[in-house]
Amino acid sequence: MPIRAFLFDFDGLILDTETASRAGWRWLYEQHGQQLPDDLWSTVVGTHGSWNVMDHLEQLVGEPIDRESWNERRYAHELTLLETEELRPGILDYLAFAQERRLKRAIVSSASRRWIDMHLERLEQTVGWDAIITADRDSARAKPNPTMYLEALEVLGVSAAEAIVFEDSPNGIRAGKAAGIFVVGIPNDVTREYGLEEADLVLESLADLPPAELLQRADGGGRERAAQHDDPERRA
């Protein structure tokens, strides 16, 4: 069964926002004389609602902080770091390949639609997506729950065996795998520390593997998982 769709995560995959995000929160902790714990931070990458960072900071400080004011300053600091970030290596090649081969292209992200649209506009990549599926702060939809990937398959009209997922985090990889889709893991400077071995294939960069070669590797690779996913008894 040929591949008909590419499903991309956004943060850390299309654009390396993860490095800036962690730096922003590290800055906020440092302003209060604290250190952001990397082990807890790893649980929030690629998902939403798994750990309340502000609650934790207040516990360390021992008193309430002006959350709104400090969060605005942290966010501004993060955006400053992102101003020069460009698309990660290989992304444009894969998007162009998908367009030439008439493959469906979708973004599937635990982030908000507003956040994604803001960056796509800056990067001049707003056109060409067949679907953009987001969690919009709904932890029930966020990865590692496969909900959004299953929704993407339905919206695009493809089966799990006809798609490839591109992810940078363990939470995202688990979501794609739970949906029965072939998953390619591409770490960034943050998630490289976490290990992406649960993916079907791990690449240092999408630029390391031509899209046509990836299709040869993935074509049929997800058939068994897709068959299990499409089993009505398994869905029940």
Order of alpha helices (4+ residues) and beta strands (2+ residues): beta-alpha-alpha-alpha-alpha-alpha-beta-alpha-beta-alpha-beta-alpha-beta-beta-alpha-alpha-alpha
